Amino acid sequence: MTYKLLRMEKSKRKHKKYVAVLENTKTNRLKSVHFGDSRYEHYKDQTKIKAWKHLDHLDRARLKRFRDRFRNMAKKKYSAAYFAMKYLW
């Protein structure tokens, strides 16, 4: 399936930072992907919203360790790991 990113919003789900709203290009159905745990820091908030910028840690060693752990999970396009890697790490 192919999706198009429509928008990013601050998530209303408990302990989640953002939600990516996607549209299936064939069926026009919407899909929501919640990502980022609001209880933890991330490397750098690169969304346009910047609602969680105060949790940026900018530690390169932590960035490398996170990417090493999540590299395979983030390969699945439009997954929560994909969006976390792209916009928070």
C-alpha positions in Angstrom: 0.0 0.0 0.0 1.1 3.5 -0.6 0.3 6.4 1.6 0.6 10.2 1.5 1.4 12.1 4.7 -1.4 14.7 5.1 -0.4 16.3 8.4 1.3 15.9 11.8 -0.5 16.8 15.0 0.2 16.6 18.7 -1.2 13.3 19.8 -4.1 13.1 22.2 -3.2 9.5 23.1 -1.7 9.0 26.6 2.2 9.0 26.6 2.5 9.7 22.8 4.1 12.8 21.3 2.7 13.1 17.8 0.3 11.5 15.4 1.0 11.3 11.6 -2.2 11.3 9.6 -1.8 9.3 6.4 -4.1 8.9 3.4 -4.1 5.6 1.4 -3.5 6.8 -2.2 -5.8 4.1 -3.7 -8.7 4.0 -1.3 -8.5 7.5 0.2 -8.9 6.0 3.7 -7.1 7.7 6.6 -4.7 6.0 8.9 -3.2 7.5 12.1 0.2 6.5 13.4 1.1 7.6 16.9 4.8 7.8 17.7 7.2 9.0 20.3 6.9 8.5 24.0 6.2 11.7 25.9 7.9 10.4 29.0 11.4 10.3 27.4 13.8 12.6 25.7 14.7 12.4 22.0 17.6 13.8 20.0 16.0 16.7 18.3 12.3 17.6 17.5 12.4 18.2 13.7 8.6 18.5 13.2 7.1 21.8 12.2 5.0 21.8 15.4 8.0 21.6 17.8 5.6 20.9 20.7 8.2 18.6 22.4 11.3 20.7 21.8 12.0 21.0 25.5 12.8 17.2 25.5 15.7 17.6 23.0 19.0 16.2 24.5 21.4 16.6 21.5 23.6 13.8 22.8 25.4 12.2 19.7 26.3 9.0 21.6 22.6 8.4 22.6 21.6 9.2 19.0 24.0 6.5 17.7 22.8 3.9 20.2 19.1 4.6 19.4 19.7 4.3 15.7 21.6 1.1 16.1 18.7 -0.4 18.1 15.9 0.8 15.8 17.5 0.6 12.4 15.7 -2.5 11.3 12.3 -1.5 12.7 12.5 1.9 11.0 12.9 0.3 7.5 9.1 -0.4 7.4 7.9 2.8 5.8 5.1 4.7 7.7 5.5 2.7 10.9 5.9 4.4 14.3 9.6 3.6 14.3 9.9 5.2 10.9 8.4 8.5 12.0 10.3 8.5 15.3 13.6 8.0 13.4 12.8 10.6 10.8 11.3 13.4 13.0 12.7 12.8 16.5 16.0 11.0 16.0 
